[in-house]
């Protein structure tokens, strides 16, 4: 597959990482670091080494896995490690892992000594189709997702489906939610294709299509001033749900499970558009009901969820803003929504397992 050009860098597909060796040779980095979490070190680092012909010219920085560790304390630990290893501004950080690693690693690299080069090698379906593409980096503050971060582009992104063989069915399902979102906001035929298959049947071509869609949007609006907000469809409510269950600490939802719930809720809100019909809502609801487990949203949590949404980065003038569907395959943004409507969306979701 040919690389996708994205704002001065390339997203490579199924290249066996050969272009990474070319990049290293061309830039003559003073030091190379690979950031992983413990799970990635065990399951993906051996394949990474194999793809680079047993290349060992790097220092490994390893962190703990999990969204709860995507915070400033772990960043401080990584910055201190870079200092201890005398990393200078001619160093390179390779982020090998899922979205937490690419989000946090990109943030660390973009701020260390005012910025060093980094490369993303996403190893989960979620990070391949979403987190590693578009130049967003970030960490969480007090369980609120991605509240501190930068827009900073990697030198390159490398997508290798071989890494997906290390994933559980639940992890594949998490990334699949973002692919379904890409179809809902930009390509109805793509959504129709995905909604009737299983996540484990995902193909490299489908991953490529998701990256194409996201790249087209972020290239037009790199700093999320307008069109890029459509990529947040399902995320205003979904992030709040994800944060709530993570804070509860009892069987937290994956990102994709929470966003799937958010997309059903925000499909209900899309009925405000005359062009979005009950039939459209039923189609979206049925697609996610078939694939995703239903977790009841406690009515006692409604106020907390709304408070979380009021912290959302996309809000303006104290109004909670949503991206909603005009129809499956077309999305618009900056729709201010009243609290009673949001509660109505929660109730709709709870009534449609």
C-alpha positions, 0 to 999 in steps of 0.5 A: 500500500502506498504511504499516505501523505499527512502534513509534512510526514508520511503514514506507512502501511505494511512496509516492514519498517524499512522506511524507519531504517531509512529515516534513522540513516538520513537523520543521524540521530544522536540517541534513539529511545523506544517508549513502551509499556510493560505489555508492549515490551513483552508482546510487540518489542520482539516483532519490532526488533525482528522487523528492523533486522535485530536493530539494537541501537536504542535505549528502552523506556518502559512504563506501566499500562493503563489510562490511569497512568497517562498523567503528568507523574509518568511524564516526569518519570520519562523526562527524567529518564531522558535527562539521565540518558543525556538525551539532547535535541537531536534525539529521537523518541519512538513510541511503540504501543497503543494510544496511551503510549502515542498520546503520552510519548508525543507529549513528552517528545514535543515538550522535552527541551522544547521539542525532539523528533518522535515516530509513532508505531501504533500496535493496537487497532485503536491507535492505528486508526485514531490516536497515532494520526493527526498530531494530537498529543495529551495526558489526563488531569484528574481523570479528565481525558487529554486536558493537557497536550499539544498539536505536534506532528511525528516524523512518520507513522508506521502501521503494521497489521502484524501487531494486531495478532497480539490483541484480545477480541475486546481490544479489537472491538475498542478500535473498531468503534472508531472505524464505525465512527469514520463511516458514520461521519464521512462514508456511509458505504464504509459504515454499511460494510463494517456494521455486518462483520466482526472486528477480528475480520478487519482488513488492512484495506479497511484500516487504510480507509479509516486513516484516509478519512481521518487524514483528510479531515485533520489536513483541512483543519489541523488545529481543530478550529472547525471541521476536525470537530466531526471526529469527536462524534460520540466522544462528548458523552463517550468520554464522560462515560469512560471517565465515570466508569474509570473513576468508579474502578469497577470493571471500567469500559474500554475507550471503544465501548464508551464511545460506542455508547456515546455514539448511540446517545449522540445519534439520538441527539441527531434527531434535532436535524430534520434530515436525520430520521428515526430509521437512521437512529434505529440503524445506528443503534442496531449496529452498536447493539449487535457488537458492543456490551450494554452497560446501564448508565446509573441515573444517579450518575447523570449529574456527574456525567454532565459536570464532566461534559462541562469540562470538555475542551470543545465547549464555548461560552459555557455551552456543551457542544456536540457533533451530530449526524445529518444522516449516516455518512455526514456529520456537522459540529458545534451544536449547543444542547440543553441539559434535558436533551442530554438526559433524554439521550442517556434514557434512550441508551438505557432503554435500548440494550 
